Amino acid sequence: MGNVDYDSDRVLREYLLFHYGLADDILSKGHGPKEGLGFPVRTVSELLDSNTLSSSSCRALDLGCAVGRSSFELARTCTDVVAVDYSATFIRAAQTLRDSGELSFGFPSQGERRIPSFARVPSGVDSSRVRFLTEDACRLPNDLGDFDVVHAANLLCRLPDPMALIERLPELVRPGGQLLLATPFTWLEEFTPMDKWLGGRLSGKDSAEVLKEVLSPNFRLEIEIDLPFLLREHERKFQYGISYGTRWRRLSV
Ligand SMILES: C[S@@+](CC[C@H](N)C(=O)[O-])C[C@H]1O[C@@H](n2cnc3c(N)ncnc32)[C@H](O)[C@@H]1O
């Protein structure tokens, strides 16, 4: 899976901190772009239109959920959340959180030194609404059904064939339902062969333009925003990105 192994212990610690860490723990020494904090919360809170959802029955699908923070955030509004990731390690951690409410882990300060911490299911969330599954987003089971909300954050440019997922989306999102996408368009050949990239080639269109082109037959674009994110590797090294966040409304058939 390219130069990021989503099943490794190192990446698990990074994602537990990214999803559940306190601002002071992530920033360390107070440095760092604060607008990048809370990304897996904001991809839901800033993109979801909860006014058009029924509070008594609402199904959501979180694709590439990693260790599950956005899935729990979706469960604030949705009564049934199916959360899917390819990494069995991430899904095991998310399941432990769901079942026990917390998970202890250590995040790196320097070299092999770690700071002990806990990931916790956010307060006010009924974690029994969430079901975690180890699945490939490009080959989802046929019996998943359809959803009022489909959320996929920073997933598209990690897939070997993003169009395989995009072609499945009209079937997964109910008419009138919402598709919440966030992607920094970090195209890398170790994840996605160049002929499968959505734009970003020397000649041809920009990735956002291509995304609009492939989604517009079945979805109407409602929101287009920048969503910065900050992932801490250790106390003196971070990944900072700006994801392109969009909400799409499934057109009626
Ligand atoms: C960059 S991370 C983003 C995780 C999370 N959505 C977030 O915003 O923090 C990409 C995630 O997609 C998962 N992933 C990669 N390929 C996948 C696939 N084919 N099917 C499902 N999940 C996949 C990885 O295991 C990882 O959890």
The ligand as a Gaussian input file, in Angstrom:
#p B3LYP/6-31G(d) Opt

LIG

0 1
 C       -5.608000       9.239000       4.431000
 S       -6.484000       8.064000       5.403000
 C       -7.971000       8.976000       5.826000
 C       -8.688000       8.379000       6.994000
 C       -9.871000       9.163000       7.545000
 N      -10.985000       9.216000       6.636000
 C       -9.453000      10.547000       7.921000
 O       -9.910000      11.509000       7.288000
 O       -8.665000      10.672000       8.856000
 C       -7.056000       6.926000       4.165000
 C       -7.834000       5.772000       4.756000
 O       -8.389000       5.011000       3.699000
 C       -8.187000       3.652000       3.969000
 N       -8.185000       2.953000       2.674000
 C       -7.210000       2.961000       1.722000
 N       -7.606000       2.213000       0.666000
 C       -8.836000       1.746000       0.964000
 C       -9.758000       0.920000       0.277000
 N       -9.499000       0.421000      -0.925000
 N      -10.934000       0.638000       0.877000
 C      -11.223000       1.133000       2.112000
 N      -10.388000       1.915000       2.806000
 C       -9.203000       2.221000       2.245000
 C       -6.879000       3.580000       4.716000
 O       -6.732000       2.367000       5.432000
 C       -7.009000       4.817000       5.579000
 O       -7.703000       4.525000       6.766000

